[in-house]
Amino acid sequence: MRAALDKLYDAAAWLAAFMMIGTLLMVVLGMLDRYVSLNFRGTDMYAGYCMAGAGFLALAHTLKKNEHIRVTLLLNAVSPGTKRALEIWSLCAAVLLSGLFCFYSIKLAWQSWDFHDISTGNDATPLWIPQIGMALGTLVLLIAFVDELVMELCGQREVVTSDEALHNE
């Protein structure tokens, strides 16, 4: 199961990387279009869609690599038992919030598809297409938070603590 979950997080990260490349391509095409008049429509909108997709798809991988910002001031000041209770409480809140975010982002994409909602820009893209990146990213994030909670409850979760805060200027 661990290997499958890690592959899921890595696949989402690869999709995010491809979306970043898509953002770059759309920006370059938009610049070329201004100078050569290639008549590409909606490159700025597509760059935004790719950027949003990249951000959402990278969330779970970032979480699993311990790259999310953590405020550890309180955690470092309490006993190990209290620290574990706070970690479990935080992960339960994160599962709840990411679950709601996932539900509503999937609902939004579904409603956009159901209502045939299209972009108001000159690209007239059906909005469910770019919203899939958000829905998929929030779903993988929910899975990652449930994974973190289960590992914490089983005592298998390792939180890497950084001494970066000690090297402030």
TORVOTI-647850 format. One record per residue: x, y, z of N, C-alpha, C, O in turn; chain; residue in three letters. Coordinates in nm, 4 decimals. Layout:
[[X Y Z] [X Y Z] [X Y Z] [X Y Z] A ALA]
...
//
This chain:
[[0.0818 -0.1190 0.0000] [0.0000 0.0000 0.0000] [0.0867 0.1262 0.0000] [0.0555 0.2238 -0.0681] A MET]
[[0.1965 0.1231 0.0775] [0.2847 0.2395 0.0853] [0.3416 0.2733 -0.0516] [0.3489 0.3906 -0.0885] A ARG]
[[0.3819 0.1720 -0.1273] [0.4388 0.1966 -0.2602] [0.3348 0.2584 -0.3539] [0.3670 0.3472 -0.4329] A ALA]
[[0.2104 0.2116 -0.3451] [0.1042 0.2652 -0.4310] [0.0754 0.4120 -0.3963] [0.0569 0.4951 -0.4853] A ALA]
[[0.0720 0.4427 -0.2666] [0.0473 0.5808 -0.2260] [0.1616 0.6723 -0.2692] [0.1386 0.7831 -0.3177] A LEU]
[[0.2840 0.6252 -0.2514] [0.3986 0.7063 -0.2935] [0.3973 0.7300 -0.4442] [0.4333 0.8384 -0.4903] A ASP]
[[0.3560 0.6292 -0.5211] [0.3440 0.6465 -0.6663] [0.2339 0.7473 -0.7004] [0.2480 0.8255 -0.7944] A LYS]
[[0.1255 0.7453 -0.6246] [0.0184 0.8426 -0.6464] [0.0686 0.9850 -0.6226] [0.0430 1.0745 -0.7031] A LEU]
[[0.1402 1.0056 -0.5116] [0.1927 1.1394 -0.4811] [0.2942 1.1831 -0.5864] [0.2960 1.2991 -0.6275] A TYR]
[[0.3784 1.0897 -0.6297] [0.4767 1.1223 -0.7333] [0.4088 1.1519 -0.8671] [0.4516 1.2416 -0.9397] A ASP]
[[0.3037 1.0773 -0.8999] [0.2317 1.1015 -1.0255] [0.1672 1.2392 -1.0243] [0.1686 1.3097 -1.1252] A ALA]
[[0.1108 1.2775 -0.9107] [0.0520 1.4115 -0.8995] [0.1600 1.5186 -0.9147] [0.1365 1.6225 -0.9762] A ALA]
[[0.2776 1.4933 -0.8589] [0.3873 1.5890 -0.8722] [0.4335 1.6001 -1.0173] [0.4645 1.7094 -1.0649] A ALA]
[[0.4381 1.4872 -1.0872] [0.4755 1.4908 -1.2289] [0.3710 1.5662 -1.3110] [0.4055 1.6432 -1.4006] A TRP]
[[0.2446 1.5440 -1.2804] [0.1396 1.6198 -1.3496] [0.1550 1.7695 -1.3221] [0.1373 1.8518 -1.4120] A LEU]
[[0.1880 1.8039 -1.1982] [0.2107 1.9447 -1.1642] [0.3281 2.0006 -1.2438] [0.3236 2.1145 -1.2902] A ALA]
[[0.4328 1.9207 -1.2593] [0.5483 1.9666 -1.3371] [0.5104 1.9898 -1.4836] [0.5532 2.0875 -1.5449] A ALA]
[[0.4296 1.8988 -1.5388] [0.3847 1.9181 -1.6769] [0.2955 2.0415 -1.6901] [0.2987 2.1114 -1.7913] A PHE]
[[0.2166 2.0667 -1.5866] [0.1346 2.1875 -1.5882] [0.2220 2.3132 -1.5826] [0.1891 2.4144 -1.6445] A MET]
[[0.3313 2.3070 -1.5097] [0.4241 2.4212 -1.5076] [0.4865 2.4421 -1.6451] [0.5053 2.5557 -1.6889] A MET]
[[0.5185 2.3325 -1.7127] [0.5703 2.3435 -1.8489] [0.4620 2.4027 -1.9403] [0.4914 2.4838 -2.0281] A ILE]
[[0.3378 2.3613 -1.9186] [0.2269 2.4182 -1.9942] [0.2135 2.5679 -1.9707] [0.1856 2.6436 -2.0636] A GLY]
[[0.2335 2.6101 -1.8467] [0.2300 2.7531 -1.8153] [0.3383 2.8268 -1.8935] [0.3131 2.9311 -1.9537] A THR]
[[0.4585 2.7712 -1.8916] [0.5690 2.8319 -1.9654] [0.5376 2.8406 -2.1146] [0.5592 2.9446 -2.1768] A LEU]
[[0.4872 2.7325 -2.1715] [0.4548 2.7317 -2.3144] [0.3477 2.8347 -2.3493] [0.3567 2.9018 -2.4521] A LEU]
[[0.2472 2.8468 -2.2641] [0.1416 2.9443 -2.2916] [0.1940 3.0876 -2.2828] [0.1542 3.1730 -2.3621] A MET]
[[0.2816 3.1139 -2.1885] [0.3399 3.2482 -2.1767] [0.4266 3.2792 -2.2985] [0.4201 3.3889 -2.3540] A VAL]
[[0.5079 3.1817 -2.3397] [0.5928 3.2015 -2.4572] [0.5075 3.2199 -2.5826] [0.5360 3.3074 -2.6644] A VAL]
[[0.4033 3.1383 -2.5984] [0.3139 3.1539 -2.7135] [0.2454 3.2905 -2.7130] [0.2293 3.3528 -2.8179] A LEU]
[[0.2057 3.3364 -2.5954] [0.1446 3.4683 -2.5849] [0.2410 3.5787 -2.6252] [0.2020 3.6755 -2.6906] A GLY]
[[0.3677 3.5636 -2.5857] [0.4684 3.6635 -2.6242] [0.4936 3.6602 -2.7743] [0.5019 3.7647 -2.8388] A MET]
[[0.5057 3.5404 -2.8293] [0.5255 3.5282 -2.9742] [0.4074 3.5847 -3.0521] [0.4241 3.6479 -3.1564] A LEU]
[[0.2889 3.5609 -2.9997] [0.1684 3.6085 -3.0663] [0.1659 3.7617 -3.0744] [0.1150 3.8181 -3.1713] A ASP]
[[0.2207 3.8281 -2.9730] [0.2226 3.9740 -2.9754] [0.3179 4.0291 -3.0815] [0.2953 4.1368 -3.1367] A ARG]
[[0.4237 3.9547 -3.1089] [0.5241 4.0039 -3.2040] [0.5007 3.9561 -3.3468] [0.5316 4.0277 -3.4422] A TYR]
[[0.4461 3.8350 -3.3621] [0.4337 3.7748 -3.4945] [0.2880 3.7655 -3.5402] [0.2622 3.7340 -3.6564] A VAL]
[[0.1947 3.7917 -3.4528] [0.0513 3.7821 -3.4827] [0.0128 3.6435 -3.5348] [-0.0328 3.6278 -3.6480] A SER]
[[0.0328 3.5435 -3.4479] [-0.0024 3.4057 -3.4826] [-0.1500 3.3764 -3.4584] [-0.1992 3.2701 -3.4962] A LEU]
[[-0.2201 3.4688 -3.3964] [-0.3621 3.4577 -3.3689] [-0.3961 3.3411 -3.2761] [-0.4934 3.2691 -3.2987] A ASN]
[[-0.3145 3.3229 -3.1707] [-0.3470 3.2261 -3.0656] [-0.4386 3.2962 -2.9668] [-0.4043 3.4020 -2.9140] A PHE]
[[-0.5534 3.2385 -2.9421] [-0.6490 3.2997 -2.8508] [-0.6424 3.2325 -2.7148] [-0.6314 3.1102 -2.7053] A ARG]
[[-0.6492 3.3127 -2.6105] [-0.6636 3.2605 -2.4755] [-0.5380 3.2066 -2.4107] [-0.5472 3.1310 -2.3139] A GLY]
[[-0.4197 3.2430 -2.4609] [-0.2978 3.1895 -2.3997] [-0.2831 3.2351 -2.2552] [-0.2311 3.1605 -2.1723] A THR]
[[-0.3282 3.3568 -2.2236] [-0.3198 3.4025 -2.0854] [-0.4139 3.3225 -1.9949] [-0.3800 3.2930 -1.8802] A ASP]
[[-0.5305 3.2880 -2.0461] [-0.6246 3.2061 -1.9680] [-0.5692 3.0654 -1.9474] [-0.5777 3.0106 -1.8375] A MET]
[[-0.5121 3.0065 -2.0534] [-0.4565 2.8716 -2.0424] [-0.3358 2.8692 -1.9492] [-0.3143 2.7714 -1.8776] A TYR]
[[-0.2565 2.9774 -1.9500] [-0.1447 2.9864 -1.8554] [-0.1979 2.9859 -1.7120] [-0.1404 2.9212 -1.6246] A ALA]
[[-0.3061 3.0571 -1.6884] [-0.3671 3.0583 -1.5554] [-0.4236 2.9232 -1.5161] [-0.4097 2.8804 -1.4015] A GLY]
[[-0.4878 2.8554 -1.6117] [-0.5405 2.7218 -1.5830] [-0.4272 2.6266 -1.5456] [-0.4373 2.5507 -1.4492] A TYR]
[[-0.3197 2.6318 -1.6230] [-0.2053 2.5429 -1.5958] [-0.1416 2.5759 -1.4611] [-0.1029 2.4859 -1.3866] A CYS]
[[-0.1308 2.7051 -1.4301] [-0.0704 2.7448 -1.3031] [-0.1549 2.6968 -1.1849] [-0.1010 2.6471 -1.0860] A MET]
[[-0.2870 2.7116 -1.1951] [-0.3748 2.6648 -1.0878] [-0.3662 2.5130 -1.0739] [-0.3588 2.4609 -0.9627] A ALA]
[[-0.3673 2.4430 -1.1857] [-0.3547 2.2974 -1.1807] [-0.2241 2.2536 -1.1178] [-0.2208 2.1595 -1.0385] A GLY]
[[-0.1165 2.3220 -1.1534] [0.0145 2.2877 -1.0967] [0.0149 2.3075 -0.9456] [0.0667 2.2241 -0.8714] A ALA]
[[-0.0427 2.4177 -0.9008] [-0.0458 2.4439 -0.7571] [-0.1232 2.3383 -0.6797] [-0.0769 2.2909 -0.5760] A GLY]
[[-0.2396 2.3017 -0.7288] [-0.3214 2.2034 -0.6582] [-0.2627 2.0633 -0.6663] [-0.2662 1.9887 -0.5685] A PHE]
[[-0.2088 2.0272 -0.7820] [-0.1537 1.8921 -0.7973] [-0.0261 1.8712 -0.7159] [0.0087 1.7575 -0.6838] A LEU]
[[0.0430 1.9783 -0.6828] [0.1677 1.9659 -0.6070] [0.1462 1.9616 -0.4559] [0.2403 1.9338 -0.3816] A ALA]
[[0.0256 1.9882 -0.4095] [0.0015 1.9977 -0.2649] [0.0357 1.8689 -0.1885] [0.1052 1.8741 -0.0870] A LEU]
[[-0.0118 1.7556 -0.2356] [0.0093 1.6299 -0.1619] [0.1566 1.5913 -0.1590] [0.2081 1.5492 -0.0554] A ALA]
[[0.2236 1.6055 -0.2714] [0.3658 1.5712 -0.2764] [0.4459 1.6610 -0.1831] [0.5381 1.6153 -0.1156] A HIS]
[[0.4102 1.7880 -0.1800] [0.4777 1.8819 -0.0903] [0.4546 1.8432 0.0551] [0.5465 1.8498 0.1367] A THR]
[[0.3325 1.8030 0.0877] [0.3026 1.7586 0.2234] [0.3858 1.6361 0.2602] [0.4443 1.6309 0.3684] A LEU]
[[0.3912 1.5390 0.1718] [0.4606 1.4141 0.2021] [0.6123 1.4310 0.2083] [0.6812 1.3480 0.2676] A LYS]
[[0.6647 1.5371 0.1478] [0.8090 1.5655 0.1552] [0.8422 1.6612 0.2689] [0.9541 1.7115 0.2782] A LYS]
[[0.7429 1.6861 0.3565] [0.7596 1.7755 0.4718] [0.8045 1.9155 0.4315] [0.8879 1.9766 0.4983] A ASN]
[[0.7491 1.9649 0.3230] [0.7841 2.0975 0.2752] [0.6756 2.2009 0.3042] [0.6945 2.3187 0.2740] A GLU]
[[0.5628 2.1602 0.3617] [0.4610 2.2578 0.4003] [0.5119 2.3350 0.5214] [0.5875 2.2824 0.6030] A HIS]
[[0.4703 2.4577 0.5315] [0.5110 2.5401 0.6450] [0.4418 2.4884 0.7701] [0.3201 2.4698 0.7731] A ILE]
[[0.5222 2.4659 0.8730] [0.4681 2.4207 1.0014] [0.5073 2.5223 1.1074] [0.6224 2.5653 1.1147] A ARG]
[[0.4108 2.5597 1.1886] [0.4387 2.6493 1.3003] [0.4635 2.5599 1.4212] [0.3703 2.5048 1.4798] A VAL]
[[0.5889 2.5471 1.4568] [0.6276 2.4511 1.5608] [0.6591 2.5161 1.6942] [0.7072 2.4488 1.7854] A THR]
[[0.6331 2.6448 1.7076] [0.6642 2.7143 1.8323] [0.5946 2.6487 1.9511] [0.6572 2.6242 2.0542] A LEU]
[[0.4658 2.6204 1.9367] [0.3909 2.5569 2.0444] [0.4326 2.4108 2.0606] [0.4475 2.3629 2.1730] A LEU]
[[0.4512 2.3404 1.9502] [0.4861 2.1980 1.9573] [0.6196 2.1746 2.0275] [0.6367 2.0742 2.0966] A LEU]
[[0.7135 2.2663 2.0102] [0.8445 2.2508 2.0737] [0.8421 2.2840 2.2220] [0.9367 2.2521 2.2940] A ASN]
[[0.7347 2.3477 2.2688] [0.7284 2.3908 2.4088] [0.6477 2.2964 2.4972] [0.6390 2.3189 2.6179] A ALA]
[[0.5884 2.1915 2.4406] [0.5024 2.1034 2.5197] [0.5665 1.9654 2.5336] [0.6649 1.9329 2.4671] A VAL]
[[0.5080 1.8866 2.6215] [0.5584 1.7513 2.6457] [0.5296 1.6625 2.5244] [0.4435 1.6951 2.4427] A SER]
[[0.6019 1.5493 2.5125] [0.5787 1.4599 2.3983] [0.4347 1.4095 2.3873] [0.3838 1.3950 2.2761] A PRO]
[[0.3679 1.3824 2.4997] [0.2292 1.3360 2.4949] [0.1350 1.4445 2.4432] [0.0463 1.4179 2.3621] A GLY]
[[0.1553 1.5656 2.4907] [0.0738 1.6781 2.4432] [0.1039 1.7076 2.2969] [0.0148 1.7404 2.2185] A THR]
[[0.2298 1.6952 2.2625] [0.2687 1.7182 2.1229] [0.1968 1.6193 2.0306] [0.1461 1.6574 1.9251] A LYS]
[[0.1932 1.4925 2.0712] [0.1257 1.3911 1.9889] [-0.0242 1.4194 1.9797] [-0.0843 1.4033 1.8735] A ARG]
[[-0.0839 1.4614 2.0907] [-0.2272 1.4952 2.0893] [-0.2538 1.6139 1.9964] [-0.3527 1.6145 1.9231] A ALA]
[[-0.1664 1.7134 1.9995] [-0.1815 1.8287 1.9103] [-0.1630 1.7888 1.7637] [-0.2327 1.8389 1.6756] A LEU]
[[-0.0689 1.6988 1.7391] [-0.0479 1.6497 1.6015] [-0.1729 1.5771 1.5512] [-0.2162 1.5983 1.4380] A GLU]
[[-0.2303 1.4919 1.6358] [-0.3506 1.4181 1.5958] [-0.4661 1.5143 1.5736] [-0.5401 1.5010 1.4762] A ILE]
[[-0.4824 1.6118 1.6638] [-0.5891 1.7105 1.6467] [-0.5699 1.7885 1.5167] [-0.6659 1.8101 1.4427] A TRP]
[[-0.4472 1.8307 1.4886] [-0.4184 1.9068 1.3669] [-0.4450 1.8236 1.2424] [-0.4998 1.8736 1.1442] A SER]
[[-0.4065 1.6977 1.2464] [-0.4293 1.6115 1.1305] [-0.5779 1.5822 1.1108] [-0.6246 1.5721 0.9974] A LEU]
[[-0.6520 1.5684 1.2201] [-0.7974 1.5494 1.2074] [-0.8617 1.6735 1.1450] [-0.9484 1.6621 1.0584] A CYS]
[[-0.8192 1.7906 1.1890] [-0.8710 1.9153 1.1299] [-0.8326 1.9250 0.9833] [-0.9127 1.9685 0.9006] A ALA]
[[-0.7107 1.8847 0.9509] [-0.6649 1.8899 0.8116] [-0.7433 1.7923 0.7239] [-0.7763 1.8239 0.6096] A ALA]
[[-0.7729 1.6737 0.7774] [-0.8533 1.5769 0.7020] [-0.9938 1.6327 0.6788] [-1.0477 1.6217 0.5687] A VAL]
[[-1.0520 1.6918 0.7810] [-1.1859 1.7497 0.7671] [-1.1860 1.8628 0.6637] [-1.2696 1.8646 0.5734] A LEU]
[[-1.0934 1.9559 0.6770] [-1.0900 2.0704 0.5859] [-1.0551 2.0303 0.4429] [-1.1156 2.0796 0.3477] A LEU]
[[-0.9576 1.9410 0.4278] [-0.9234 1.8972 0.2920] [-1.0355 1.8128 0.2321] [-1.0553 1.8136 0.1106] A SER]
[[-1.1090 1.7401 0.3161] [-1.2245 1.6654 0.2677] [-1.3341 1.7575 0.2166] [-1.3942 1.7314 0.1124] A GLY]
[[-1.3599 1.8651 0.2900] [-1.4581 1.9633 0.2441] [-1.4113 2.0317 0.1163] [-1.4895 2.0510 0.0231] A LEU]
[[-1.2843 2.0679 0.1125] [-1.2278 2.1314 -0.0066] [-1.2372 2.0376 -0.1259] [-1.2709 2.0807 -0.2362] A PHE]
[[-1.2080 1.9113 -0.1052] [-1.2165 1.8112 -0.2114] [-1.3604 1.7962 -0.2588] [-1.3867 1.7965 -0.3791] A CYS]
[[-1.4529 1.7831 -0.1655] [-1.5935 1.7658 -0.2007] [-1.6439 1.8829 -0.2851] [-1.7072 1.8636 -0.3889] A PHE]
[[-1.6148 2.0036 -0.2390] [-1.6677 2.1202 -0.3097] [-1.5948 2.1483 -0.4411] [-1.6545 2.2036 -0.5334] A TYR]
[[-1.4697 2.1121 -0.4512] [-1.4015 2.1316 -0.5801] [-1.4492 2.0294 -0.6827] [-1.4606 2.0614 -0.8010] A SER]
[[-1.4772 1.9072 -0.6390] [-1.5352 1.8077 -0.7302] [-1.6772 1.8489 -0.7680] [-1.7175 1.8360 -0.8837] A ILE]
[[-1.7526 1.8982 -0.6704] [-1.8881 1.9451 -0.6979] [-1.8864 2.0612 -0.7982] [-1.9706 2.0670 -0.8878] A LYS]
[[-1.7913 2.1529 -0.7834] [-1.7791 2.2654 -0.8755] [-1.7507 2.2180 -1.0180] [-1.8139 2.2642 -1.1130] A LEU]
[[-1.6559 2.1262 -1.0324] [-1.6240 2.0743 -1.1654] [-1.7447 2.0008 -1.2250] [-1.7732 2.0138 -1.3440] A ALA]
[[-1.8146 1.9243 -1.1423] [-1.9329 1.8525 -1.1898] [-2.0425 1.9494 -1.2344] [-2.1043 1.9306 -1.3391] A TRP]
[[-2.0655 2.0522 -1.1547] [-2.1681 2.1499 -1.1905] [-2.1297 2.2276 -1.3166] [-2.2157 2.2583 -1.3992] A GLN]
[[-2.0031 2.2589 -1.3313] [-1.9585 2.3276 -1.4532] [-1.9832 2.2402 -1.5757] [-2.0218 2.2897 -1.6817] A SER]
[[-1.9607 2.1103 -1.5603] [-1.9869 2.0174 -1.6704] [-2.1375 2.0070 -1.6954] [-2.1829 2.0094 -1.8098] A TRP]
[[-2.2135 1.9956 -1.5873] [-2.3582 1.9773 -1.5984] [-2.4271 2.1004 -1.6586] [-2.5209 2.0877 -1.7374] A ASP]
[[-2.3798 2.2186 -1.6208] [-2.4415 2.3425 -1.6696] [-2.3780 2.3934 -1.7992] [-2.4191 2.4969 -1.8516] A PHE]
[[-2.2791 2.3219 -1.8506] [-2.2066 2.3641 -1.9714] [-2.1472 2.5035 -1.9537] [-2.1544 2.5874 -2.0434] A HIS]
[[-2.0889 2.5266 -1.8371] [-2.0298 2.6559 -1.8046] [-1.9002 2.6739 -1.8828] [-1.8169 2.5834 -1.8865] A ASP]
[[-1.8830 2.7895 -1.9448] [-1.7619 2.8163 -2.0223] [-1.6939 2.9417 -1.9702] [-1.7555 3.0240 -1.9024] A ILE]
[[-1.5681 2.9547 -2.0023] [-1.4886 3.0694 -1.9617] [-1.5447 3.1974 -2.0223] [-1.5953 3.1975 -2.1346] A SER]
[[-1.5352 3.3050 -1.9473] [-1.5808 3.4336 -1.9994] [-1.4746 3.5013 -2.0847] [-1.5008 3.6052 -2.1453] A THR]
[[-1.3546 3.4436 -2.0901] [-1.2484 3.4985 -2.1738] [-1.2727 3.4648 -2.3198] [-1.3718 3.4011 -2.3554] A GLY]
[[-1.1799 3.5090 -2.4032] [-1.1978 3.4847 -2.5470] [-1.1641 3.3423 -2.5888] [-1.1711 3.3098 -2.7074] A ASN]
[[-1.1275 3.2568 -2.4937] [-1.0975 3.1173 -2.5264] [-1.2219 3.0288 -2.5229] [-1.2249 2.9250 -2.5890] A ASP]
[[-1.3246 3.0676 -2.4470] [-1.4509 2.9932 -2.4346] [-1.4295 2.8456 -2.4006] [-1.4950 2.7575 -2.4562] A ALA]
[[-1.3374 2.8207 -2.3090] [-1.3082 2.6845 -2.2643] [-1.4158 2.6363 -2.1679] [-1.4549 2.7104 -2.0778] A THR]
[[-1.4644 2.5135 -2.1850] [-1.5539 2.4581 -2.0826] [-1.4791 2.4528 -1.9487] [-1.3715 2.3936 -1.9401] A PRO]
[[-1.5352 2.5135 -1.8463] [-1.4621 2.5315 -1.7208] [-1.4355 2.4025 -1.6451] [-1.3464 2.3998 -1.5603] A LEU]
[[-1.5091 2.2955 -1.6723] [-1.4834 2.1714 -1.6018] [-1.3459 2.1152 -1.6381] [-1.2872 2.0410 -1.5593] A TRP]
[[-1.2946 2.1489 -1.7543] [-1.1650 2.0949 -1.7952] [-1.0521 2.1473 -1.7059] [-0.9780 2.0663 -1.6503] A ILE]
[[-1.0357 2.2792 -1.6897] [-0.9306 2.3229 -1.5983] [-0.9613 2.2941 -1.4512] [-0.8695 2.2853 -1.3696] A PRO]
[[-1.0892 2.2793 -1.4169] [-1.1243 2.2514 -1.2780] [-1.0913 2.1080 -1.2372] [-1.0890 2.0764 -1.1182] A GLN]
[[-1.0659 2.0220 -1.3340] [-1.0271 1.8846 -1.3023] [-0.8948 1.8839 -1.2256] [-0.8773 1.8042 -1.1333] A ILE]
[[-0.8021 1.9717 -1.2629] [-0.6737 1.9781 -1.1920] [-0.6922 2.0115 -1.0452] [-0.6266 1.9528 -0.9592] A GLY]
[[-0.7820 2.1064 -1.0159] [-0.8096 2.1423 -0.8773] [-0.8761 2.0258 -0.8044] [-0.8380 1.9926 -0.6922] A MET]
[[-0.9740 1.9647 -0.8673] [-1.0455 1.8538 -0.8027] [-0.9525 1.7360 -0.7767] [-0.9555 1.6765 -0.6690] A ALA]
[[-0.8711 1.7030 -0.8744] [-0.7777 1.5917 -0.8575] [-0.6726 1.6233 -0.7517] [-0.6375 1.5379 -0.6703] A LEU]
[[-0.6227 1.7465 -0.7535] [-0.5226 1.7863 -0.6540] [-0.5756 1.7826 -0.5124] [-0.5055 1.7389 -0.4211] A GLY]
[[-0.6996 1.8282 -0.4923] [-0.7566 1.8248 -0.3580] [-0.7884 1.6818 -0.3140] [-0.7796 1.6500 -0.1954] A THR]
[[-0.8250 1.5959 -0.4087] [-0.8492 1.4553 -0.3751] [-0.7201 1.3877 -0.3291] [-0.7195 1.3155 -0.2294] A LEU]
[[-0.6127 1.4109 -0.4009] [-0.4844 1.3504 -0.3621] [-0.4364 1.4100 -0.2295] [-0.3765 1.3396 -0.1482] A VAL]
[[-0.4625 1.5395 -0.2073] [-0.4268 1.6004 -0.0786] [-0.5060 1.5367 0.0354] [-0.4503 1.5103 0.1420] A LEU]
[[-0.6339 1.5120 0.0144] [-0.7143 1.4445 0.1171] [-0.6574 1.3061 0.1481] [-0.6462 1.2676 0.2645] A LEU]
[[-0.6222 1.2328 0.0450] [-0.5622 1.0998 0.0648] [-0.4323 1.1121 0.1441] [-0.4054 1.0305 0.2323] A ILE]
[[-0.3525 1.2127 0.1135] [-0.2246 1.2321 0.1828] [-0.2467 1.2652 0.3302] [-0.1743 1.2147 0.4161] A ALA]
[[-0.3456 1.3490 0.3607] [-0.3726 1.3812 0.5014] [-0.4273 1.2604 0.5770] [-0.3923 1.2394 0.6931] A PHE]
[[-0.5121 1.1814 0.5132] [-0.5607 1.0584 0.5782] [-0.4431 0.9643 0.6024] [-0.4340 0.9015 0.7078] A VAL]
[[-0.3538 0.9548 0.5054] [-0.2335 0.8733 0.5188] [-0.1497 0.9211 0.6379] [-0.1040 0.8402 0.7186] A ASP]
[[-0.1300 1.0521 0.6481] [-0.0521 1.1074 0.7603] [-0.1197 1.0787 0.8943] [-0.0528 1.0448 0.9919] A GLU]
[[-0.2521 1.0923 0.8988] [-0.3246 1.0657 1.0234] [-0.3132 0.9193 1.0634] [-0.2887 0.8890 1.1802] A LEU]
[[-0.3302 0.8295 0.9693] [-0.3190 0.6863 0.9996] [-0.1773 0.6532 1.0474] [-0.1598 0.5773 1.1427] A VAL]
[[-0.0774 0.7098 0.9814] [0.0608 0.6830 1.0245] [0.0866 0.7399 1.1642] [0.1579 0.6787 1.2436] A MET]
[[0.0293 0.8563 1.1945] [0.0458 0.9141 1.3287] [-0.0221 0.8273 1.4338] [0.0345 0.8042 1.5407] A GLU]
[[-0.1423 0.7792 1.4049] [-0.2136 0.6952 1.5000] [-0.1429 0.5617 1.5224] [-0.1495 0.5046 1.6312] A LEU]
[[-0.0750 0.5122 1.4183] [-0.0014 0.3854 1.4296] [0.1401 0.4046 1.4834] [0.2122 0.3072 1.5054] A CYS]
[[0.1797 0.5295 1.5046] [0.3137 0.5576 1.5554] [0.4228 0.5445 1.4513] [0.5394 0.5285 1.4872] A GLY]
[[0.3888 0.5508 1.3234] [0.4875 0.5347 1.2166] [0.5247 0.6660 1.1488] [0.6103 0.6673 1.0603] A GLN]
[[0.4627 0.7746 1.1880] [0.4860 0.9030 1.1215] [0.6112 0.9675 1.1768] [0.6306 0.9766 1.2981] A ARG]
[[0.6949 1.0115 1.0864] [0.8166 1.0827 1.1247] [0.8092 1.2239 1.0693] [0.8006 1.2443 0.9482] A GLU]
[[0.8126 1.3204 1.1590] [0.8129 1.4598 1.1172] [0.9558 1.5079 1.1239] [1.0181 1.5082 1.2301] A VAL]
[[1.0071 1.5484 1.0096] [1.1434 1.5981 1.0040] [1.1436 1.7394 1.0589] [1.0732 1.8271 1.0087] A VAL]
[[1.2236 1.7606 1.1627] [1.2349 1.8946 1.2181] [1.3572 1.9615 1.1584] [1.4637 1.9011 1.1452] A THR]
[[1.3394 2.0854 1.1234] [1.4470 2.1598 1.0601] [1.5098 2.2541 1.1614] [1.4408 2.3093 1.2472] A SER]
[[1.6393 2.2721 1.1513] [1.7058 2.3700 1.2343] [1.7247 2.5019 1.1594] [1.8065 2.5857 1.1972] A ASP]
[[1.6469 2.5178 1.0522] [1.6550 2.6390 0.9725] [1.6219 2.7625 1.0546] [1.6805 2.8686 1.0328] A GLU]
[[1.5285 2.7504 1.1488] [1.4897 2.8640 1.2317] [1.6068 2.9124 1.3169] [1.6107 3.0291 1.3560] A ALA]
[[1.7012 2.8245 1.3454] [1.8169 2.8629 1.4257] [1.9169 2.9467 1.3463] [2.0044 3.0113 1.4040] A LEU]
[[1.9033 2.9453 1.2143] [1.9996 3.0155 1.1291] [1.9451 3.1466 1.0761] [1.9814 3.1902 0.9669] A HIS]
[[1.8575 3.2098 1.1541] [1.8039 3.3397 1.1128] [1.9120 3.4449 1.1152] [2.0084 3.4372 1.1913] A ASN]
[[1.8937 3.5423 1.0307] [1.9906 3.6539 1.0307] [1.9466 3.7609 1.1263] [2.0145 3.8626 1.1406] A GLU]
//
